[in-house]
Amino acid sequence: MSIVTAPESAQLVLVLQDGVDVKGNPRIKRRKLGPIRAAASSQEVYDTASAIASLQSLSFLRAEQVVQTQIEQG
């Protein structure tokens, strides 16, 4: 029996730094955007995140792509 997977949906998450707390630890904020194409390449996702982050006043730390995938027996 084989297993078949198919990406259903995806979101882009911008991880941003919003200063530091009283102990000096970074305060992290996540901005969820989407839906985006589930089949988008990592480079496309990063380029899009970088362009959107350049419009933010917060410091851009990284991009995350959250993909929901359907798993079935094939």
PECOR-V805233 format. One record per residue. N is the residue number from 0. RES is the residue in one small letter. PHI is phi in whole degrees, -180 to 180 (none if undefined). PSI is psi as a letter, one per 30 degrees, with the letter a starting at -180 (* if undefined). BURIAL is 1 if it has 24 or more other C-alpha atoms within 12 Angstrom, else 0. Layout:
N	RES	PHI	PSI	BURIAL
N	RES	PHI	PSI	BURIAL
//
This chain:
0	m	none	k	0
1	s	-102	l	0
2	i	-109	k	0
3	v	-117	k	0
4	t	-118	k	0
5	a	-144	k	0
6	p	-65	k	0
7	e	-101	e	0
8	s	-154	l	0
9	a	-150	l	1
10	q	-130	k	1
11	l	-100	k	1
12	v	-120	k	1
13	l	-91	k	1
14	v	-105	j	1
15	l	-124	l	1
16	q	-102	k	0
17	d	-113	i	0
18	g	80	a	0
19	v	-132	l	0
20	d	-86	a	0
21	v	-65	f	0
22	k	-90	f	0
23	g	88	g	0
24	n	-81	k	0
25	p	-67	k	0
26	r	-93	k	0
27	i	-104	k	0
28	k	-123	k	0
29	r	-117	k	1
30	r	-114	j	1
31	k	-91	k	0
32	l	-128	k	0
33	g	150	a	0
34	p	-78	l	0
35	i	-121	l	1
36	r	-62	k	0
37	a	-64	f	0
38	a	-91	g	0
39	a	-62	k	0
40	s	-73	l	0
41	s	-60	e	0
42	q	-65	e	0
43	e	-63	e	0
44	v	-65	e	1
45	y	-65	e	0
46	d	-61	e	0
47	t	-65	e	1
48	a	-61	e	1
49	s	-63	e	1
50	a	-65	e	0
51	i	-67	e	1
52	a	-63	f	1
53	s	-66	f	0
54	l	-91	f	0
55	q	-90	l	0
56	s	-87	f	0
57	l	-87	l	0
58	s	-78	k	1
59	f	-80	k	1
60	l	-99	e	1
61	r	-167	l	1
62	a	-114	k	1
63	e	-128	k	1
64	q	-114	j	1
65	v	-105	j	1
66	v	-116	k	1
67	q	-95	k	0
68	t	-124	k	0
69	q	-87	k	0
70	i	-120	k	0
71	e	-138	l	0
72	q	-79	k	0
73	g	-105	*	0
//
